[in-house]
């Protein structure tokens, strides 16, 4: 993989403005030098598949900018979106550590830029740096916990409750634009796939939330107007 001249990613990891968000935040100069020497800057167009379910990764991707979705395909080819990832997140590390195939496909939902780190370099840093290993362990445990919440939500909550929870998760993950909209553009089908329902049901429930003055929508733009009431609907308590 060659460097893409259009990717505005710093050549050295120490210069990356997103390092504090990633598992690499505690690395020293020597490890950062090694990663910077071995990494490759790559780009993915909106809709492009970055990792395929069932493949064996030969390295990890550290997201620099853009947004991606992790999903599995059902028996009829219908997507079940499991989670979203953005800048600072690592793709493929769990499969590398467990020596298993990738559990779900990953595709870009925006034009996305990332740093690709080969397996050998990734493992060298793990073996040398206990703080980095702890960061990876914490990351894996957190994601496992989030997966547990999703499974419980799908099994026990109504579709309306799940939709309210997904909107709150999207805001927590991506934040809001200056206009107050969720900083992510999703089709109604993608929202339905994450909630685990038919697109028609998602459209109807979004309309109900609008009528109840909980959200505003304009095309794909969604603005949360009343997060407190949305939390009550979602049965989410922090």
N, C-alpha and C positions, 0 to 999 in steps of 0.2 A: 504494500500500500504506500503510495507516494503522498507527500504533503500536498494539500489543496491550498493554492495561493490565496483563495478567497476566504479561508477560515481565519478569523481574527482571534486566534488562540495564542497566548504567550508561548515562546519557545521553551522557557524555563518555568518549571512548576512553582518556584518561589515567587514569580511575578503574577500568578493567577489570582484574580480577585475573588474566586469562589473556593479557594483552598480551605478557608475556615468552615465551609459547609460540608466538606468531604472527609472521608476516612483518613486522608493524607495530612490532616491539619497539624499533627504533632511530629511530623518527620523532620529530621535534622538535615543540614546542608548536604552531607554526603549522600544520603538516600535520595534527596530531591535531585541531586546531580545525576544519579544513576537513572532515575525515572525519566528525567528530561532528555537524557541521551538515548534512551530506548523507546520512548513513546512516539506515536505517529498521530498527527492531527488529521481527523477525518470529518467528513460532512455527510449528512443524509437529507434528502429532500422529503418534504411532507408526504406521508403515505408510504415511504420506503421501509421495508422490513430490515431491521438491524440484526436481529437474532431469530433463528427459526426453532420452533418447538422440536425437541428430539435431537438437535445437533449437539456436538461436543465443542464447547468453546476452547479456543487456544490462547485466550487472553481476556482482559476485562476492558470495558469502556467507562471512562469517567466523564459524565456529561458536563459540558462547559456552558451551553446555552440551548434553548429549545425545550420541547416537551415530548415525552414518549409514553406509550401505553403498553402494559403487559397484559396479554390475553390468551385464552385457550379457545380452541374451536370445538364446538359440540358435534354430535353425530350428523346433524344436517348442515354443518358448515357455519352455524351461527356463533358469533363471537360472545364470549363471556369475559368482559373486561375485569381484571383482577385488581389492578392498581395503576396509578400514574407515577411517573418519575420526572424530575427536572434537575436543574443545575446542582452539581455536587454529588449526585447519586451515582452509584456504581452498578453496572450491568454485568451479569455473568459470573460474579465472584462466588456465589453459593454453589453453582455447578462445578466450578474449578476445585473448590475446597472438598466437595463431596465426591468428586470424580464421577458425577452422574450427568446424564443428558439434560439439556435445558427444559424446564418444566412448562414453559409457555413462550409464545412468540412475543417479540418486542418490535414495535414499529413507531416511526416518527409521526406525531400529529402536528408538528410545526417543522420548519427547516431547523435542523438540529446539528450542533457541532460538539465533538467529543474528542478525548484523547484515548487512543488505544494503547494498552500496556500489555506486552507479551506475558504469557504464563510464567516464563522463567524469571523475569524481572519482578513480577508480582510476588512470587514465592520467596525470592531472595530478600525482599523487604520484610516479608512476614517473619522469616527466620531470624533476621537481625534486630527487629524492632518490636519489643514487647508492647509498647503503647499502641502501635499500629495494629497489632494482633488483637488487643483489647477493643480498639475502635471497631474492627471488623466483627468481633464477637457481639458487641453491643448492637451493631447495625443488624446483624442476622437475627438476634433475639427480638429486637423491636419489630422487624418485618414479620417474624413468626407470630408475634402477638397481634399485629394488625390483620394478618390472614385469619387468625382465630376469630377476631371480631367480625370479619366479613362473612365467615361461614355461619356464625351464630345469627347474624343479621338476616342472611338469606333464609335460614331455617325457621326463625322465630318471629320476625317482624313482618308487618303488612307492607305492601308495595308503597303505600303513602309514607309510612315510617322510613322505609329504605331510601326513598327519593329525597326526603328531607335530610337524612343523614349524609347522603352522597353530596348534596349541595354544600353542606357544612365542611365535608372533607375536601372538596374542591377549593373552597375558600382558604382552608388551612394550608393546603398544599401549594397553591399558586398565588394566593393573595388577590388583591383587587387593582383595577386600573385607576387612573386619576378620576374617571367618571363614576367609580364605585362599582363597576361590573366585575364579575369573576374574570380573572386574567387567563382565561382559556376558552377557546371556541370549539364547542362540541355539537355534533348533529343530535337531533332527537333520538335517532337510532343508537348512537353511542351512549347517550344517557340511559336509554332503555336497557342496553346490553350490560351496563354497569349495575343497574338496579336489579336486573334479572327478570324483565317483563317484556311484553310486546310493545312495539313502538307506539301503537294506538293508545295503550294504557298510559304510557309515559306522557304523551301529548295531553291527554285528558287531565291527568293529575297535575301537570304543570299549570294548566289553565285554572284548575281549582285553587292552587296556591296563589296565582295572580288575583283571582276573585277575592280571596281572603286577605289581600294586601300584604302577603308575606314576601313576595318577590315581584320584580318587574322583568319583562322580557322585550327584546327588540331584535328579531331575527335570532341569531345564535347567542346574542348577548343576554346574560342573566345578571340581575342585581338583587342581592338579598336586602330586603327592607326591614325585616324583623327577625333577627337571629335568635332572640330569646324564645319567641313562640315556635320558631322552627326547631329549636332544641327540644322543646316540650313534645312536639309532634314526633320527633325522631327518637324520643326516650334516651337522649344523650345527656349525661351528667358528668361534668368534669370536677 
